[in-house]
């Protein structure tokens, strides 16, 4: 068989290996003529690379180019099979096993420099599990900080920030709480006032619950957020994990749902559909102050027709990119568009652990009971809508305490 293969112009070593591995000339030729699914070229089995946790294969050149580019430009969570995007690295046990096997494969596949970069990212990933690991709010470098340290000193860019609120440190923060410092900024700092509440929304932006990487972005719009660092999927409002209904298993109701999370009822996920006046009413009844005009007056933002300048993540043909909101500013909404003003008000509701049951209608209350597997009381004959809603409200308050 090896002689026949060499007569077909296969290399002697490949012909001998195929003859030893195959039972017929046909299977030997297939063995030696394998197609790369990425470039569609044909290669011998020795020139093919098998993925570590699935059945896909590609040629050595394609595998080298793919993993080199990914290691240089993407986080570790993106170093998965180019065909099926497996395995699921949200499980720490699977991720540890996968990266161990991948390390062995990469040693003979990529250059020593790229392999060294891979090891550096593995080290950074391990460091993120340390409770004292911190991200720099300015350059997004990660480092270990001393416990109970008040200020963080970034070793890369030199930025000094508060260990709790991550704002750039200044003398006015000394000896006061983060809330008091934020209030001082709003009332006294001209630079802070010049950009108003869009800066507030950015500074209270999105933090990944898994790796704690921070995004200075608005939470409005789609609440399903995927961390670009570790690929953890979570609600940007409350941090609860998103999962497919069949994999959730918390209640039987989950199995009938698609991708979802168990948001508490004071999460922006539910409050974003409320009118600003309703959220203002809830805050006012709990003696919580809120803004209706931008700090510094309307001259900071101009009159009606100006565009909202809150930064958010937008999906384009070239992928996700950070950009300004651009929606029209609404009068009385503190220099923000309606969506981001609702986010601002809902953020105050969440921050002060307020229960929105007082502004929930009957549909909201029925849905809240269904989500927790509770039997929903039917409205009685001649029972007014007001009395029925009040009864549902009492049931939710007594049987379903606010989960924050």
Buried (B, 14 or more C-beta within 10 A) or exposed (E): BBEEBBEEEBEEEBBBBBBEEBEEBEEBBBBBBBBBEBEEEEBBBEBBBEBBBBEBBBBBBBBBBBBBEBBEEEBBBBBBBBBEEBBEBBEEEBBEBBBEEBBEBBEEBBEEEBBEBBEEBBEBBEEBEEEEBBBBBBEBBBBEBEEEEEEBBBEEEEBEBBBEBBBEBEEEBEEEEBEEBBEBBBEEBEEBBEBBBBBBBBBBBBBBBBBBBBBBBBBBBEBBBBBBBBBBBBBBBBBBBBBEBEEBEBBEBBEEBEEBBBBBBBBBBBBBEBEBEBBBBBBEEBEBEBBEBBBBEBEBBEEEEBBBBBBBBBEEEEEEEEEEBEBEBBEEBBBBBBBBBBBBBBBBBBEEEBBBBEBBEBEBBBEBBEBBEBEBEEBEEEEEEEEBBEBBBEBBBEEBEBEE
